[in-house]
Amino acid sequence: MRKYMLLTGMLLFLAGGSLAQFKIGLQMTPILSTNRITADSDTLNIETNGTGLRFAFGPIIDVQIKENYYFSSGLLFVSKRAGIEASRPGDAGTPIRETYKLQYLRVPLALKLFTNEISIDKKIYFKLGTTMEFNIEEEAKDKANFLVDNFKFFDSSLLAGIGLEYRLGVNTTIFGGFTYNRGLLNVVSDQAPLDTDLTLKNDYVGIDLGVKF
């Protein structure tokens, strides 16, 4: 993990030094975390179990490429929820529900596009890219957990968003927007001995709030 973080830091430093302008800021994102599950089992019906309110926060950086075109990155702490529900076909009893708390360090890599001012000091932005995410903690929230033993160290997701920036002064800008992250990789590393492989991908929808200097 230290190698990835060091490499990302060097790239951001070089980009900031070679291009005309960059902005550093702080971002806080309340998120609704959920997941998609694929499991072709003949003995169990395995489905997603709900969503949960989580959060992400950390420093961000926007590096100017051209006018209204920016490379956007940062280092965010992200909390996620993974939920699984399992039942036997034809069994009328209460299904087994499992919940896992996952925590990641996330490095977003996105292109951010700005419109011209829609009114004084206000611009709309669009962003699209991907993420590198490193698992720093995982915890089973229910004693009945048995389907997943461990989660993978690395994850990645597709990142898309839209928002509004408002310039308060020469060097200060606040922003708010919506972001969608769709997991690209199966995060299950070790699982219970089932008649199928369990595939779980994390998704979330969030509200980005922050300030840049």
Residue pairs with C-beta under 8 A, 6 or more apart in sequence:
1 105
1 134
1 136
1 153
4 107
4 132
4 134
5 75
5 105
5 107
5 134
8 73
8 75
8 107
8 132
12 61
12 63
12 73
15 22
15 63
15 71
16 22
16 61
16 63
19 63
19 64
19 65
20 64
21 63
21 64
22 61
22 62
22 63
22 64
23 61
23 62
23 173
23 212
23 213
24 59
24 60
24 61
24 212
24 213
25 59
25 60
25 61
25 62
25 173
25 210
25 211
25 212
25 213
26 57
26 58
26 59
26 60
26 210
26 211
27 56
27 57
27 58
27 59
27 60
27 74
27 76
27 208
27 209
27 210
28 55
28 56
28 57
28 209
28 210
29 55
29 56
29 57
29 76
29 179
29 206
29 207
29 208
29 209
30 53
30 54
30 55
30 206
30 207
31 53
31 54
31 55
31 56
31 78
31 80
31 204
31 205
31 206
31 207
32 51
32 52
32 53
32 54
32 204
32 205
32 206
33 51
33 52
33 53
33 54
33 79
33 80
33 81
33 202
33 203
33 204
34 48
34 50
34 51
34 52
34 81
34 83
34 202
34 203
34 204
35 48
35 81
35 82
35 83
35 183
35 200
35 201
35 202
35 203
36 48
36 183
36 200
36 201
36 203
37 46
37 47
37 48
37 84
37 198
37 199
37 200
38 198
38 199
39 46
39 194
39 196
39 197
39 198
39 199
40 196
41 194
41 195
41 196
42 195
42 196
43 88
43 89
43 194
43 195
44 86
44 87
44 88
44 89
44 194
45 86
45 87
45 88
45 89
45 95
46 84
46 85
46 86
46 147
46 198
47 84
47 85
47 86
48 83
48 84
48 85
49 83
49 84
49 85
49 97
49 98
49 99
50 83
51 81
51 83
52 81
52 83
52 99
54 78
54 79
54 80
54 81
54 204
55 79
56 76
56 77
56 78
56 79
56 106
56 206
57 76
57 77
58 74
58 75
58 76
58 77
58 106
59 74
59 75
60 72
60 73
60 74
60 76
60 108
60 210
60 212
61 72
61 73
61 74
62 70
62 71
62 72
62 112
62 212
63 70
63 71
63 72
63 73
64 70
65 71
68 113
68 114
68 115
68 116
69 111
69 112
69 113
69 114
70 111
70 112
70 113
70 114
71 109
71 110
71 111
71 112
72 108
72 110
72 111
72 112
72 127
72 129
73 107
73 108
73 109
73 110
74 107
74 108
75 105
75 106
75 107
76 105
76 106
76 107
76 108
77 103
77 104
77 105
77 106
78 103
78 104
78 105
78 106
78 133
79 101
79 102
79 103
80 101
80 102
80 103
80 104
80 202
80 204
81 99
81 100
81 101
81 102
82 99
82 100
82 102
82 148
82 151
82 187
82 200
82 202
83 97
83 98
83 99
83 100
84 97
84 98
84 99
84 147
84 148
84 200
85 95
85 96
85 97
85 98
86 95
86 96
86 98
86 147
87 93
87 95
87 96
96 144
97 142
97 144
98 140
98 142
98 144
98 145
98 146
98 147
98 148
99 140
99 141
99 142
100 138
100 139
100 140
100 141
100 145
100 148
100 151
101 137
101 138
101 139
101 141
102 135
102 137
102 138
102 151
102 187
102 202
103 135
103 136
103 137
103 138
104 133
104 134
104 135
104 136
104 155
105 133
105 134
105 136
106 131
106 132
106 133
106 134
107 131
107 132
107 133
108 129
108 130
108 131
108 159
109 129
109 130
109 131
109 132
110 127
110 128
110 129
110 130
110 159
110 161
111 127
111 128
111 129
112 125
112 126
112 127
113 125
113 126
113 127
114 123
114 124
114 125
114 165
115 123
115 124
115 125
116 123
117 123
118 124
121 166
121 167
121 168
122 164
122 165
122 166
122 167
123 164
123 165
124 162
124 163
124 164
124 165
125 162
125 163
125 164
125 165
125 175
125 177
126 161
126 162
127 159
127 160
127 161
127 162
127 163
127 179
128 159
128 160
128 161
129 159
130 156
130 157
130 158
130 159
130 184
131 155
131 156
131 157
131 159
131 181
132 154
132 156
133 154
133 155
133 156
133 157
134 153
134 154
134 155
135 151
135 152
135 153
135 154
135 155
135 187
138 150
138 151
140 148
146 192
147 191
147 192
147 194
147 198
148 188
148 190
148 191
148 192
148 198
148 200
149 189
149 190
149 191
149 192
150 189
150 190
151 187
151 188
151 189
152 185
152 186
152 187
152 188
152 189
153 189
154 185
155 183
155 185
155 187
155 202
156 183
156 184
156 185
157 181
157 182
157 183
157 184
157 202
157 203
158 181
158 182
158 184
159 179
159 180
159 181
160 179
160 180
161 177
161 178
161 179
161 180
161 208
162 177
162 178
163 175
163 176
163 177
163 178
163 179
163 208
164 175
164 176
164 177
165 173
165 174
165 175
166 173
166 174
166 175
167 173
168 174
171 213
172 211
172 212
172 213
173 211
173 212
174 210
174 211
174 212
175 208
175 209
175 210
175 211
175 212
176 207
176 208
176 209
176 210
177 207
177 208
178 205
178 206
178 207
178 208
179 205
179 206
179 207
179 208
180 203
180 204
180 205
180 206
181 202
181 203
181 204
181 205
181 206
182 201
182 203
183 201
183 202
183 203
184 201
185 201
186 199
186 200
186 201
187 200
187 201
187 202
188 198
188 199
188 200
191 197
191 198
